[in-house]
């Protein structure tokens, strides 16, 4: 009654009385309830602050209350640890269902297994990270990842201190771009894609001629896949850039050499590394353009350098009706 707000008219005294009255009210609610009083008697105020008591069965003995408190405390510590470590994980899977959504309606009997659409898992990526607080301002991050694509895989484990991120990223990036412009790029132009390498590729193409001749004969006998023309490099389609030099190479023979059972499949990687290919314009955006014949009908497709390609596809068919 002493602290009841209605007994005080002075605004300052009324405010203080209200605060004290609320504290007395909270104490009365705890001590007038047998369960909360038992918890308070054993663990004090910190026991009352533990989450989970609202679902605990009432009328328990002090020993049962102590056991329940320890269980709730363990659960709270686990939640706090999870919040502090902030575990994160991702799993992604790439599925190639091209045959299911883009295939010919007719059955191609000459190709074994062509009656059923092929669905393949061609890539998978798994990553996981946790955080470990070191001080009030610094947190260590431990992360790892595992990737696999088209039969090749790799992984990494990283340990990071955010306070050092600036020094660990800005500096190396500046050094990288400087080295790429002043050292790496000139070296690629001079050494890897120099005249000697081009000559080697031309020899590869010449050595493919006999194999390509046999492949074409086999494909023609069953009206299969014939590469009519194929070009790789930089294409200029914009009329405003007509003055730019087109830098492409003929890769008809190398692509035909890769045809197997009336199919050509290229994975997500630069085409410059394929047998019979070389980079005609280092450092510039490139495409692969293919004109091919399948079942006597012309098809055409253009893809980016690192884009996967699978032919034949019905969507590549050239509409001759218009």
ZIBEL-V789713 format. One record per backbone hydrogen bond with DSSP energy under -0.5 kcal/mol. CO is the residue of the C=O (numbers start at 1). NH is the residue of the N-H. If there is no record, write none. Layout:
BEGIN
CO,NH  CO,NH
END
This chain:
BEGIN
1,4  4,7  5,8  10,14  11,15  12,16  13,17  14,18  15,19  16,20  17,21  18,22  19,23  20,24  21,25  22,26  23,27  24,28  25,29  26,30  27,31  28,32  30,33  32,34  33,37  34,38  35,39  36,40  37,41  38,42  39,43  39,44  40,44  43,46  44,47  44,48  45,49  47,50  50,53  52,55  53,56  61,65  62,66  63,67  64,68  65,69  66,70  67,71  68,72  69,73  70,74  71,75  72,76  73,77  74,78  75,79  76,80  77,81  78,82  79,83  80,84  81,85  82,86  82,87  85,131  88,129  90,127  92,125  93,95  94,122  94,123  95,97  96,120  97,100  97,101  98,102  107,109  108,111  110,112  111,114  113,116  117,119  118,99  120,96  120,122  122,150  123,94  124,148  125,92  126,146  127,90  128,144  129,88  130,142  132,140  138,134  138,135  139,162  140,132  141,143  141,160  142,130  143,158  144,128  145,156  146,126  147,154  148,124  149,152  152,149  154,147  156,145  158,143  160,141  160,162  161,164  162,165  164,168  165,169  166,170  166,171  169,173  170,174  171,175  172,176  173,177  174,178  175,179  176,180  177,181  178,182  179,183  179,184  180,185  183,187  184,188  185,189  186,190  187,191  187,192  188,193  191,194  194,198  195,199  196,200  197,201  198,202  199,203  200,204  201,205  202,206  203,207  204,208  205,208  205,209  206,209  208,212  209,213  210,214  211,215  212,216  213,217  214,218  215,219  216,220  217,221  218,222  219,222  219,224  220,223  223,295  224,226  224,295  226,228  226,293  229,291  230,251  230,252  231,289  232,249  233,235  233,287  234,247  235,237  238,241  239,242  241,244  246,248  247,234  249,232  249,251  251,255  252,256  253,257  254,258  255,258  256,259  260,263  263,260  264,311  266,309  267,269  270,273  271,274  274,277  278,280  281,284  286,305  287,233  288,303  289,231  290,292  290,301  291,228  291,229  292,299  293,226  294,297  297,294  298,318  299,292  301,290  303,288  304,307  305,271  309,266  311,264  313,316  314,317  316,300  317,319  318,320
END
